[in-house]
Amino acid sequence: MASLDQLNERALALPVIGFLLLTPPILLIFNDESEIWGIPTLYFYAFVIWVFLIILGKLLTNRLIKSELVYAKKPLPPSSTSEDGGKQD
């Protein structure tokens, strides 16, 4: 498992990489008349990058939450579906 510092660095790098992949100089590479499955290449590229960033963000978020709980040695918060209806004294 990656350390908390490595995960934090990845969390910082993800939006930076996403920004760079969606800037005009890179987008202009795909701005031509060709199509992929009937979709213009530019739109296809932008959609694939967008979905890729969402998936990576979700995976990274899950790993960050798990590692922060491990390093902090805290139990998971109680769910609101407990026997007392989520009410705390």
C-alpha positions in Angstrom: 0.0 0.0 0.0 1.3 3.4 -0.8 2.1 5.8 2.0 -0.1 8.7 2.9 2.4 11.2 1.5 2.5 9.3 -1.8 -1.3 9.3 -2.0 -1.4 13.0 -1.2 1.1 13.7 -4.0 -1.0 11.6 -6.4 -4.1 13.6 -5.3 -2.3 16.8 -6.2 -1.0 15.4 -9.5 -4.4 14.2 -10.8 -6.0 17.6 -11.4 -2.8 19.0 -12.8 -2.5 16.1 -15.3 -6.2 16.5 -16.2 -5.7 20.2 -16.8 -2.7 19.6 -19.0 -4.6 16.9 -21.0 -7.5 19.2 -21.6 -5.6 22.4 -22.6 -5.9 23.8 -26.2 -2.5 22.7 -27.4 -3.2 19.1 -26.7 -6.9 19.3 -27.8 -5.8 20.7 -31.2 -3.9 17.5 -31.9 -7.3 15.8 -32.0 -9.2 18.5 -33.9 -9.5 17.0 -37.3 -12.2 15.6 -39.6 -11.7 11.9 -38.5 -14.3 10.1 -36.4 -14.2 7.2 -34.0 -17.5 5.2 -34.1 -19.2 8.2 -35.7 -18.0 10.6 -33.0 -15.6 13.4 -33.9 -12.1 12.6 -32.6 -11.9 15.8 -30.4 -15.2 14.9 -28.6 -14.2 11.3 -28.2 -10.8 12.3 -26.7 -12.3 14.8 -24.3 -15.0 12.4 -23.1 -12.4 9.6 -22.6 -10.1 11.8 -20.6 -13.0 13.1 -18.5 -14.2 9.6 -17.7 -10.6 8.5 -17.0 -10.1 11.3 -14.5 -13.4 10.6 -12.7 -12.5 6.9 -12.3 -9.0 7.7 -11.1 -10.3 10.3 -8.7 -12.8 7.8 -7.2 -10.1 5.2 -6.8 -7.7 7.6 -5.3 -10.3 9.0 -2.9 -11.1 5.5 -1.6 -7.4 4.8 -1.0 -6.9 8.1 0.8 -9.8 7.5 3.1 -8.6 4.0 3.9 -5.0 5.0 4.5 -6.0 8.0 6.7 -8.1 5.7 8.9 -5.1 3.3 9.1 -2.6 6.0 10.0 -4.9 7.7 12.4 -6.0 4.4 13.9 -9.6 5.6 14.1 -12.6 3.3 13.7 -15.1 3.9 11.0 -17.8 6.4 12.0 -21.0 4.8 13.3 -23.7 4.4 10.7 -27.1 6.1 11.2 -28.8 2.7 10.9 -27.7 1.6 14.3 -30.2 0.2 16.8 -30.7 3.5 18.5 -31.7 5.2 15.3 -28.4 7.1 15.0 -29.0 9.1 18.1 -26.1 9.7 20.4 -26.2 10.6 24.1 
